[in-house]
Each structure stands twice: as C-alpha cells, then as structure tokens.
Amino acid sequence: MDEPLRDARTLAVQLRERLANLIRAEGLKPGDKLPTEAQLTQRFRISRPALREALKLLEQDGLISVTHGLGRFVTASASVEVDRPITVFESVTDMSRHYGYETTNKVLSIAEDTPDPMVRQQLRLAEGERVIRLERLRLHHDEPLMYSLDYIPRSLIPARIFDIDWSGSLLSLLEQHRHRPRMSAASVSAVMLPDEVVQRNDLRDFGPALLITETCFDATGTPVVHAAVYHRGSRFSFSFARR
C-alpha cells in the first residue's frame, strides 16, 4: 500500500502525479481500465472527494477518459512521457532542483509602485490600486540563472514591505496571506535581457533567455502575481506534448 498524502494544500496535484505514475508503473495501455475509486482510495488512503478531484485533473490533462456506467480508461496521451513538461505549474525552486540547481535569491529592488496598464489589466486592479514590484536574480553558486520581475497587488500583503524577507519563496509568502498561487496563464518567448538590466547588474554573459511571462491565480481564480522570468537559455530547456 502506498504512503498516505498529508499536504492538503496540494493533495489533488500530488495524487494526480501518483496516478500518472501508477499508469506507467503498471504498464496500463490506451484503452485499459483504471482501478475503481474504492480500490484507489484504499491504495492511497485518501478521501473519495480528493480522489475525484485528482481524477478530474487527469481527465483535463487528457490522460484518462470517462465512459459513464463503465469507468475510467487510459487514453493514448498517457503513453507520451514528457520530462518536466512546461505546462506543469510549480515553484521556481522545485523547477530548479529538477535541473540540479540549488538556487539562492538576490533581491535587486523592492518598491511599492503604480502599475502600468498591462500589469493593471492582468491583475484586474482598479484605477489607483498599487502593486509591490519585486526584482530578483536567482543564482547557483553565484552564477546568474534567472532574472525575474514580480508584481503583487499591494492589498494582498498589508505588512510594510521593508519588514519582509523577499529573498525567500514568493509562493510561501503568499500562502501565509491565504493567496498561494495554484495555476497560471503563461506565454514563452526567446529574448535577450533588456539592455538596462544587463548594464545595471553586470549581466553581459547572461546570453539569450527563455522568457516566461505569466499571471498566477489562487484557488478562487483571483490573480495574485504577474511575473516575467528570464531563464538563462544555456542552462534550461523545456518539454511539452502536442495533441
């Protein structure tokens, strides 16, 4: 019997990964039937509502299909293995660890600011609402790996900004204020770092970057972060499946 899952905040996501691993480990092929809900709740020692949420995520991912009255079945997509697909929402720390990096954050600037129209639209802010603008470098053994700009609605974090340690996890900080990001809408482009960023931070050797621009949402669908993260192109590559 598998170990129980205890982190309720990410229960469905964790269980989705275990179910996907179960499909691969047991060699289930397209058209094969998944174990019953009763069998899966016993195996993972999890509640049926949590299991159904995870199964719904698998269905949304296209890995299983549901035939009412018959059960859940593995689809052809389940046989396509993608190493750390870009569509998975995860923290920068977890993503970096997958690539073998132990990153530290260097805060370049932190300020309360008036958002430009694009950021205001992405965060669904009213006229006059302000944001926290956080600029950081992520380093591995002093080597710059990522440059990032994050915009957080000021109303979400009422504390004085200079009383907060911004070198830690932004996801964990938002979780303390009950606004942990759960998903995002993102786009990817190949770019160079802006010239003023290169000059100001001595990043002439950074080279081409993969820019992921995303707006992150909490469990209620409220936008809580708008981010632009430049991943050093010589250090990162991303995978995806096409359906």
Beta strands, then each sheet from edge to edge (+ up, - down):
strand 1: 64-67
strand 2: 71-74
strand 3: 104-113
strand 4: 131-140
strand 5: 143-153
strand 6: 183-192
strand 7: 208-217
strand 8: 223-232
sheet 1: 1+ 2-
sheet 2: 3+ 4- 5+ 8- 7+ 6-
end
